[in-house]
Amino acid sequence: MNQISSISLSRSPASKKQAASVEFRNVTKRYGNVTAVDSVSFTIEPGELVTLLGPSGCGKTTTLRMIAGLEMASEGRILIGERDVTHLSAADRDVSMVFQSYALFPHMSVLENVAYGPAVQGIPKKDAYEMAMQKLELIGLKGLEKRAPSELSGGQQQRVAVARALVLEPQVLLFDEPLSNLDAKLRRRVREDIRELQQSLNLTVAYVTHDQEEALAVSDRIIVMSNARIAQTGTPRELYEEPADLFVADFIGDANIIHGEIVDTSGEVANVRIGGTTNIQLPRRGVGEGAVKLAVRPDAIALDDAAAAAGKITGTVRKASYLGTQMEYEVESPIGELFVVQYDRQDPIAPGTPVSISFATQRGIAIIPRA
């Protein structure tokens, strides 16, 4: 059997259950004098996959654990399916969690691992095994039910953990860094599997990761957290193309933060001058004339090693890296050190080469609203 097989999309009882919303209303969590989550409010709609994204210590995992009931809120209210669960224990909430470590029982078979939850709840062994087999077939592990976890690949173990979380058909499914133990290629395959499963079964999912690419790939919406608060909420495209502040611009993907000047505006469009020579038109995002900071994505910058044209910003290539599908450059320029990605150039530009700099697309450039 392949290490990763395709997920079967046959409908199961889990697909018939009504998905539930999750709502935080001014939720705070304190540990002594330390505030881990500070007055956070958000809603996850039924059937939506929302990722909590941020650096270590930002409060995302604590937030997930409060949804699960593994941590109790110090202030505020938590609702699941419009039911107030703020003071309910984990056992009294209709949620399941897939942990970073998978937490499989090594002395149990795959089938016994998945059937454990129903068995503990008093469901007869025969029925618990039948429920477990349904979920194993759903996620493409039929035929491996007698194996021990140690006999499975990392991707298969992750699937067993998902099956065990799904077997009780929870209203909400929680993922805590579920792909961190997998290699890069397997991470991509398994995240696609998780997304396909979530959509086919209409599951409400809260997903925690620190990996920006992973968040962009799987999410309906992303909640970016910083210093125990929400920095910005939006779709992957909104966060990438319209960051709310410097932190989000720098954290979501790679961005060159450069200085510009809005010289005039017309309606919702700003005429922005960069480096004193280049003018581009950008959505003004509520910002008026004057100095401004711009988030410029690496593939929005074009390099030309021909003689610099009048009005172009000039620079020098300091480092060039070949990555197969793309070239990556570090460029020294009057507007700062730039990180540039080019996908279609046949001949790499050698380090030390003078280049002229232009901006290939306005979609990869955004004005950062002033604080």
HELIX and SHEET records of a PDB file:
HELIX    1   1 PRO A   13  LYS A   16  1                                   4    
HELIX    2   2 LYS A   60  ALA A   68  1                                   9    
HELIX    3   3 ALA A   90  ASP A   92  5                                   3    
HELIX    4   4 VAL A  110  VAL A  120  1                                  11    
HELIX    5   5 LYS A  125  LEU A  138  1                                  14    
HELIX    6   6 PRO A  149  GLU A  151  5                                   3    
HELIX    7   7 GLY A  154  LEU A  166  1                                  13    
HELIX    8   8 ALA A  184  SER A  200  1                                  17    
HELIX    9   9 GLN A  212  VAL A  218  1                                   7    
HELIX   10  10 PRO A  236  GLU A  241  1                                   6    
HELIX   11  11 LEU A  246  PHE A  251  1                                   6    
HELIX   12  12 PRO A  298  ALA A  300  5                                   3    
SHEET    1   A 4 VAL A  34  ILE A  44  0                                        
SHEET    2   A 4 VAL A  22  TYR A  31 -1                                        
SHEET    3   A 4 GLU A  75  ILE A  80 -1                                        
SHEET    4   A 4 ARG A  83  ASP A  84 -1                                        
SHEET    1   B 6 VAL A  95  VAL A  98  0                                        
SHEET    2   B 6 VAL A 172  ASP A 176  1                                        
SHEET    3   B 6 THR A 204  THR A 209  1                                        
SHEET    4   B 6 LEU A  49  LEU A  53  1                                        
SHEET    5   B 6 ARG A 221  SER A 226  1                                        
SHEET    6   B 6 ARG A 229  GLY A 234 -1                                        
SHEET    1   C 5 THR A 278  PRO A 283  0                                        
SHEET    2   C 5 VAL A 269  ILE A 274 -1                                        
SHEET    3   C 5 ASN A 256  SER A 266 -1                                        
SHEET    4   C 5 GLY A 290  VAL A 296 -1                                        
SHEET    5   C 5 ILE A 365  ILE A 368 -1                                        
SHEET    1   D 5 ILE A 301  ASP A 304  0                                        
SHEET    2   D 5 PRO A 354  PHE A 359 -1                                        
SHEET    3   D 5 ILE A 313  TYR A 322 -1                                        
SHEET    4   D 5 MET A 327  SER A 333 -1                                        
SHEET    5   D 5 GLY A 336  GLN A 342 -1                                        
END                                                                             
